[in-house]
Amino acid sequence: MNIIETEKLSYKYDDGSYALRDVDLTFEKGRITSVLGANGAGKSTLFLNMNGVLHPTNGKVRFCGEDIKYDKKSLNELRRRVGIVFQDPDDQLFSASVFQDVSFGAMNLKLDRSEVISRTESALKRVGIEHLKDNPTHALSFGQKKRAAIAGILVMRPEVIILDEPTAGLDPMGVSSLMGLLKDICRSEGATIIISTHDIDVVPVYSDYIYVLDKGEVLKGGTPEEIFRDPDALRAHNLRLPRIAHLLEVLNKADGIDLDFSKSTISAARRELLKLIRTDTIL
Amino acid sequence: MIIDSLAYASRLRTIAAVQKLIFSAAAMIICIAANSFAISALTAAVMLFMIIRVGGTRAKNVFKLMCIPVIFIAASAAAIVVSIGSDSSAMICAVKIGGAYLGVSASGIAAAARTSAKALGAVSCMYFLSLTTPMTDLFSLLRKSPLPDFIAEIAELIYRYIFVLFDAAERIRIAQETRLGYATLKTSYRSTAQLASNLFMRAFRQADRTYTALASRGYEGEINVISERQKISARFCVFSAAYILTVTAAALFAGKAGI
């Protein structure tokens, strides 16, 4: 089932240039979908259109099969169900107290005090920063702020969580633990996760589906294998293959070894290589 | 922002903010109303004891912070000590300037000592509150107060984004400095101007982005957050009541005795 769809979605800036042009996308429920694109491809604008902060110039956005409406009540309902985690956590964390900041979304749902507290506590625990709840926001590290921002969305129990560049600015361990957390939220709570990124090595490991966006247009959509089967198309749009897939591609094209270079994760590449070794084609 | 980080580390942090507010406000009122050197000195001593011994804030840090008001108090005390008159008989020492005497009198010294002690006592009450209570606790208190909520909201947003803007300003300054932006006086002026205008633009964009992020979390013109209820400490209640009663009695006695 598609939880979010866009149909011929276009968005024009005030200066007349298009940020998005005739974008047709579908996001399947309960999956992790990545939107790949170089800087300025229109990823952030797309996301803001998907929870009604920006209004499309043309075209439609559908949530659960219905066109989204822009009256106040429908928008509030939409934003409860579609949460956005922004790239810079300082944009999102407005409160000097971590606990209070995280509670904000839950308070806006007009829940009971005890429910707000229990949701806030469990969200902090979920992202692994419950020990920081009494700290001032400005004393948190960048990675901790990012987690606090995610907790601030989790308290609303959204069906879709959109994350704009979640891995930007994190150290390598931070990236893998954050992506692991997202995968876990997706699998155990059935949330749909939509990520924008240009961190290409991370994409095949965590994504079920990928869209490639460039200059406001959708170039391609497919599973990681489908996307990375055509490296030249990616390169034409300032993207590249994951390192692993690139190695397989070089072995394939330069050394003529029979390898499928759409295998872009370590485990898939390992299987591919073992197959080769076991069949003794190179030994 | 050192004050806030000291407040976070204080052992008195967990005492409910409202209790500390009442205690420090009452102590300050008594100190000012008593207008007595002895009571002022007592107030300052108790507050410093509470901050340093009970709260566990390092004395060095407290005295460093105390230096700021002490400089102002000393400057105004000097102005009180020196008096001008046509008669120098009441003055301990005096300089004749034209037809008038500029000098120091015993009553002038007494008044200066009393006023300085009173100011110091009142300031230490303020420091007790600010060195044991983080800003976020004070904001929660402000929200519960009868004042309109937007005052607390604005105060909190300002406080939070001061840090973000400070960071931005620091990054711009370093970026300028690495390219010799502050090499000469002339370039310094220009760099400072650019820093200010840049920061202004950034503040605008930041406000825009923050609004968008708030809207995505269901913001409808009111910032609703949960404030954790702080437990009222019975021990601190008893201590505050005992302090207020004892010092009020002492103040009445001091008033009669004239000390």
Chai-1 contact restraints between the chains, C-beta under 6 A:
chainA,res_idxA,chainB,res_idxB,connection_type,confidence,min_distance_angstrom,max_distance_angstrom,comment,restraint_id
A,N51,B,S216,contact,1.0,0.0,6.0,A-B,restraint_1
A,V53,B,T212,contact,1.0,0.0,6.0,A-B,restraint_2
A,V53,B,A215,contact,1.0,0.0,6.0,A-B,restraint_3
A,V53,B,S216,contact,1.0,0.0,6.0,A-B,restraint_4
A,N76,B,G218,contact,1.0,0.0,6.0,A-B,restraint_5
A,R79,B,S216,contact,1.0,0.0,6.0,A-B,restraint_6
A,R79,B,G218,contact,1.0,0.0,6.0,A-B,restraint_7
A,I84,B,S216,contact,1.0,0.0,6.0,A-B,restraint_8
A,F86,B,A213,contact,1.0,0.0,6.0,A-B,restraint_9
A,D90,B,V164,contact,1.0,0.0,6.0,A-B,restraint_10
A,D91,B,R209,contact,1.0,0.0,6.0,A-B,restraint_11
A,D91,B,T210,contact,1.0,0.0,6.0,A-B,restraint_12
A,D91,B,A213,contact,1.0,0.0,6.0,A-B,restraint_13
A,Q92,B,A213,contact,1.0,0.0,6.0,A-B,restraint_14
A,F94,B,R160,contact,1.0,0.0,6.0,A-B,restraint_15
A,F94,B,T210,contact,1.0,0.0,6.0,A-B,restraint_16
A,S95,B,V225,contact,1.0,0.0,6.0,A-B,restraint_17
A,A96,B,T136,contact,1.0,0.0,6.0,A-B,restraint_18
A,A96,B,Y159,contact,1.0,0.0,6.0,A-B,restraint_19
A,A96,B,R160,contact,1.0,0.0,6.0,A-B,restraint_20
A,S97,B,T136,contact,1.0,0.0,6.0,A-B,restraint_21
A,Q100,B,V225,contact,1.0,0.0,6.0,A-B,restraint_22
A,S103,B,V225,contact,1.0,0.0,6.0,A-B,restraint_23
A,S103,B,I226,contact,1.0,0.0,6.0,A-B,restraint_24
A,F104,B,R217,contact,1.0,0.0,6.0,A-B,restraint_25
A,F104,B,V225,contact,1.0,0.0,6.0,A-B,restraint_26
A,G105,B,R217,contact,1.0,0.0,6.0,A-B,restraint_27
A,M107,B,N224,contact,1.0,0.0,6.0,A-B,restraint_28
A,M107,B,V225,contact,1.0,0.0,6.0,A-B,restraint_29
A,N108,B,G218,contact,1.0,0.0,6.0,A-B,restraint_30
A,V116,B,I226,contact,1.0,0.0,6.0,A-B,restraint_31
A,H138,B,F163,contact,1.0,0.0,6.0,A-B,restraint_32
